[in-house]
């Protein structure tokens, strides 16, 4: 799997003005502006268009016209996810439904830590502002190359939810921070659908073809024999999101290799379930299956 290091478009000045605008205008106006003026240009100039088109053609078997339309809708929804993120920075609220929230609350009351595994679908950042645990610190693994203005706003938002960010580092030192947080009985949140620097991976059938998933998140989860939850946040309407919290079971008496296989299999099955349910909210803009199919 190729690494894909994405950052939020724009500079700090643009981000500040966007936040100021969103304090006074309806987010739907920006959705419309993006759909009419920005997305058509992106589809012409950005390689993400081809990646998304092939995703719908190859993984879902859609025809050419349907795949082209779904590609457009996908990019509109991705733009909407970015707009919603800045809207929350500006103080706007969304209606959020949580399915399986009792799993999170139950583990939060226990002494030991646990792991949250996410993916680049929907709008996971909203979970960081919604799933709150005051008696345990949440450690969120984030991309270190993100724009400074975005990181500042995240830090400000996370301060109210007892969450700190662990930046992915080239020297892999973030792995030690993750291990320490779990050993201290804290919560660690990390994506499990993209490599975070390590080349180690595990193969799984995913949407009809073999795909590589990073080994690290599953290995880190089973080292301390902790509970693991898959968390996906999907947009269900213009002003509404639904958070799916799903336990990922594994046999704690099994061998290390079998535990990792069970955990990763459960994660991939849950990810496929949500992607099939919300195919236009898949935001991995690179050839996810390329190295396996070539």
Secondary structure, DSSP 8 states (H G I E B T S, - for coil): --------SS-HHHHHHHHHHHTTS-HHHHHHHIIIIIHHHHHHH-THHHHHHHIIIIIS---HHHHHHHHHHHHHHHHHHHHHHHHHHTT---EEEEESHHHHHHHHTSSS-EEEEE-SBTTTHHHHTTS--TTS-EEEEE-TTS-HHHHHHHHHHHGGGTEEEEE--TT-THHHHHHHHHHTT-EEEEESSS-SS---EEEEEETTEEEEEESHHHHHHHHTT-EEEEEEEEEEETTEEEEEEEE----TTS-HHHHHHHHHHHHHHHHHHHHHHSGGGB---S-TTHHHH-
